[in-house]
Amino acid sequence: MVSFVGSGMGFHGNQVALGWLAFDLTGDTRALGFALFLNGFALVAGSLFGGVIADRFNRRNTIVGIQAIQMGMAFLMALLVVFDALALWHLYLVSLFTGLVMSLAMPSRQAFVYNLVGKKCLANAMALNMGTMNGMRLIGPAIAGVLIAWLGVESVYFLSGGGFLLSMAVILFYVGPTKQEYAPSRESPFRAMGEGFGYMWRHPRLFWMVMLAMGGAALGIPFRDLIPAFAVDALGQGPEGFGLLLSMVGLGALLGSVTVASMASSRYRGLLVIGGGLGIGLFMIGLSFTGSLGVALVLFLVLGWVSTVFTTMMNIIIQMDVDDEFRGRMASIYMVTFGVHPMGALGLGAVARETGIADAYMFAGLAMIGFLLFMVVWRKELRSRF
């Protein structure tokens, strides 16, 4: 758990700093959206190879090696800001590279949970893992907002680098060897990826769950990425208000993780996915009508809750239905959703540029509700699972 705390601090610190810098350097939601788009593009491009790596190599060593790279990138960004050498193209390049290395690490990290606890405790362990990450989403942005205001954004990058260092140290010195089923090592990576897609295609329920996750990520989850613009343009807030809004999302996410942990083995998991998805759309629409910080805090709290229930429960359903030999590759295919939502943020940022951030939230909320209802009604595989 301590390792997840460190990596969570590193990840969320980087995300907060990236979002704030992109918007602060330009004042343009398109720049913010494009930075997130590059990050998401790299996540999508590399995640499938990350799944092959997770099934072929020792997952523990993979996590440590890639976190060392993430630590170095965080310290590099801190130095660029300290020496006033940061240009927008630096931000775009680092966003691209950060997304790439994360895409290679996340399938191993998700599959590693199974190797630590086994299938019997997998659902609860995944919920605990997400609870820890979401706890850091609560604490990290609050700390980052204060640090940006008091010490500058470089301090957030130094903190992120320290978080990755802590995570590496715990895995290296406190996590012992684990059992893992390996895919054939002489197999071509492209063939191995193809086998992963074939496995998903042979299991239609898995396929349509992944499609539902991707659509939800593109339409519903980008509300998080445009919080800097919402804080400034809709609410007239600075970095402290921005950090507070993100912290409410994190608090809601923590509550969502508790909900998931308490119902991880419930037969109503599918209904929670539907309820979470509908909640995302409804509360995004609610945000489009508010200019009050107090009301926005409550709505972002609930959004953090329902979005976590939606994404985490769907991930649990997918992981519970997968053979360990394909676990890394299925995790990597699911990881594509992490890359889809920044791409959705690019489109939402463009809409916000033309109509304003409030109307963009309403548009995304309506689209999320329509997509979810359409998929559940259209696909019997989803209805049978729910």
N, C-alpha and C positions, 0 to 999 in steps of 0.2 A: 504493500500500500504506500509506503514511503517513496518508493520509486515512482509510482503514479503521481504522487504529490509533486515531486521534482519535475517530472516531465510535463505535468499539467501547468505548473507555474511557467515553465519555459515556453510552452505552446501558446497559452493565453496571453502571456506578456508580449510575445512576438506579434500576435494578432492585434492586440490593442495598439501597439506602437505603429504597426503597419497601417492600420486604418486611420489613426490620427495624423501620421506624417503625410499620407497620400492626400488627405483632405486639407491639411494645414498648409502644405506647400503650394496648392493651387486654388483652394476654395471651390473646387469643381467636383461634383458627384461623379462625372465621367472618369476623372483621374482615379478616384477611389474605386469605382467599379472596374476599371481596366487593370489596376494593380491586383485586385481580387480575382479577376478573370485569368490573369497570367498564373497566379497561384493555383487556381482550379484546373487550368489547362495542364499544368505540370503534374498535378495530382492524378488526373485522368490518364495522361500519357505514361506515367511510371508505375501506376498502381498494379497493373496486370503483371509486370515483371516482379513487383514486390511480392505478389502471391506465389510466383514460381520460386523465388528466393526463400520464402517462408516454408515451403514444402520440401525444398532440396537441401537447405543448410540449417545449421544449428540456430534456432530462433533467438536464443539468449545472446549469442555472440553478434548476431546481426543487429539487434537492438542497441547494444553497447557501441558498436562501430558507427552506426548512423547518428546516434545521439552525440558522439564526439564531433561529427561534422556540424550538427545543429548548434552545438555550443560555440564552435569557432565562428559560424555565421553571425550569431548574436553578438559576440564580442567585436567582430568586424564592423557591424552596423553601429555599435556604440562608439567606436573610434571615428568612424566617418562623421557622426554627428558632433562629437567632441571637437574635432579639428575643422568643423564647418566645411566639410568637403562633400557633403551629401547632395547629389543632384537627383532629379526625378528618375533619370534612366538607371541610376544605382538602385533606386527603390524597386523599379520594375524588374531588374535583373535578379536582385536578391529574392524578390517575391517568387519569381520563376524557379530559382534554384532551391529555395526553401520548400516549395511545393513538391519538387522532384524528390528530395531526400526524405520528406515525410511520407510520400507515396511508397517508398521502398521499405520504410520502417513499420508503418501501421499494420499491414497484414501479419507480420511476425508478432507484433505486440498483441493483436487481438487473438491470434491463434495460440499464443504463449499462455494465455489464461487457461485454456483447456489443458495444456501440459502441466500446469501447476495444480489443478484441482480435479481433473477428470470430468466425465460427462454428468455424473450424478449431481455435482454441485455447480455445474457450469452456469445455469441461469442465475443463481444467486451471486456467484462470483462476478459475472458480467455486470449485474446490477450494482454490486459493491464497487467495481472498477469505475463504472459510470458515475456513481455517487461521489467517489473521490475526485474524478475529473471535474464534475460539476461543482463540487465544493471549491475547487481551485478557480473555476469560472466565477464563483461568487467573490472569493478573496482576491484573486489576481487582478481583475479590472479595478476594484476599489483601490488597491495599492498602487496600480499603474496610474490611475487618474490623479491621485495625490502626488505621486512622484513626478509626473509630467508637469504639474502645476508648480511644484516646489523646487525640483532639481533638474528638470528637463527630461526629454524623452530618452536620452542616452542612458539614464539610470535604469529605465525599464529594460533595456537590452542587457545591461550588466546583470540585472536580477534574473533575466531569462537564462543567460549563460550559466549562472550559478545553479539554477534549477536543473538544467540538463546535467551538470556535473554531479549534483546530488543523486540524480536518478541512476547515472552510470555507476557511481560508487556502491550504491545499494545492490544493484544487480551483480556486480563483480564480486563483492565480498560477503554478501548475505544470502544470495539465492543459489542453492545447490543444483546439481545436475537433475535434469528431468527426462522423462521418456517422450520420444517423438517418433511417429511413423514417417519415413522418408519416401518421396517419389524417386523413381529411377534417376540416378545422377548423370547418366550418359545421354539422356533424352534431350533433344533440342528444346531450348526455352520456348520457342514458338509452338512446337508440338505440345509441350506441357500446358501452355496457355490454351491451345485449342482443345485439349482434353478437359480442361476446366470448364470451358464454354459448353462442350458436349455434355458434360455431367449436369450442368444447369439446365440445358435444353431437354435432357431426358427426364428431368423432374420439373414439370410445368408449374407446380406450386411455388418452387423456389424461383423460377424465372419471373413469374408475375409479381412475386413479392419484391424482387429486385427492381422491376419496372415501376412499381408503386413507390418504392423508396426514392428512385431517381426523380420521378415527377414531383414528389413532395419536396425533395431537396431543391429543385429548380424553382418552385413556386412559393413554398412556404418558409423555408429556412433563411433566405436572403434578408429577412427583416433584421437579423443580427448584424449583417455586414454594413447596412446603411444606417445604423444607429448614430455614427458620428454626424451624418447629414441631418438626421432627425433631431438630434440634440441641439444643433446650431440653428438650423433653418426653421424648424417647427416650434422649438421651445426656447430659443435664444440662450442656450447654455454654453458654458466653456468646458474645459477638460474635467473639472470636478463633477459637473452635471453629467457629462458623458460617462465617466467612470461609475457614477451612481446608477445610471440607467443599466449599464452592463452588469453591475453587481446585482441588481434586481432580477435580471435575466438569469444570473448565476444562482441566486437564491431560489428562484422558481425551478431551475434545473435540478437543484439539490432536492427540493420537495418531490419533483418528478421521479428522481432516482429512488427515493424512499417508497413512492407509490409502486414503482416497478419491482423493487426488492420484495415488497410485501405480497405482490401478485405474480411473481416470476414463474411460478409453477401452476398458475390458475388456468382453467380451461377458457377463461374469458379474455385471454391475451389479445385475440384478434379484435374484439370489441373495443379494447383500450386503444388499439392502433387507429380504428375509425374515429373514436371520440377525440383522440389527440389531434388527428388531422383536421377534423371539423373545427376544433377549438382554435387551431392556428389561424385558419381563415377568418373566423368570427372576430377574434380579438385583434387581428390586423386591421379589419374594417373599423373596429372600435377606436383604434389609434388614429385613424384618419380624421376623426371628428374632434380630437382633443388638442388644445394648446396649453394645457395645464401640466406642470411638472408632476404634481401630486397624482393626478389621474393616470398620467403616463407611467409612473412608477408601478402602480397597481397592475396596469395592463401588461407591462413588460414582465412583471412577476408571473402572471398567469401564462403569458406566452412562453416563458422559460420552462414552466411546468409542463404544459401540454406538448410542446415541441420535443422535450426530453422523453416523455412517455411514448410519443409517436416513433421517434428514431430508435430508442433503446429497445423497446419491445419488439420492433420489427427485426432488429439485429439478433435478438435472442431467438426469435422464431426461426430465422435462417440458420443460425449456428447449431440449434438443437437438431436440425434435420440433415446435417452434413456428416459424411464419413471423414475421419481425421486425415486420410491421405489427400483429400481435396480441401481441407479446412482453410489452408492458407490461400489457395486460389479463389475460393468462394469469398473469403474475407476481402481479397483484393478487388473482386468484382463489386462487392458491396462498397468498397472504398471509393469507387467511381462516384458515388453519391456525394462524397466530400469534395470532389472536384466539380460536380455539377452545380452545387449551390453558389460558388463564386461566379460561375458563368451566368447563373440566373441573376446574380447581383449586378452583372454588367448590363443586362437588359433592363433591370429595375432601375439602375442608376440613370440609364438613358431616358426612361419614362419620367423619372423624377426631374430630370433636367428640363423637360418640356412642360410638365404639368404641375410640378411641385412634389415634395416628398410625401405629403399627406395623401394626395390622390394616387400616388404610386403604391402606397400601402393598401389603399382600398382596392385597386386593380389586382394586386397580387393575392389579397384575401379572397376575392370573388373567384379568381382563377383556381386557387387551391381547393375551395369547396367544390367547384364544378368538376375538377379533375378527379378528386377522391370519389365523389358519388358516381361519376361515369365509370371508373374502373371497377368499383364494387358491384355495380349493376351489370356491367358488360362481361366480366370474367367469372365464370363459375368456379374456377380454381381458387380465387380469392374468397368467394362466398362460402365455399366448403371449408376453407381454413378458419374463417371467422365465425 
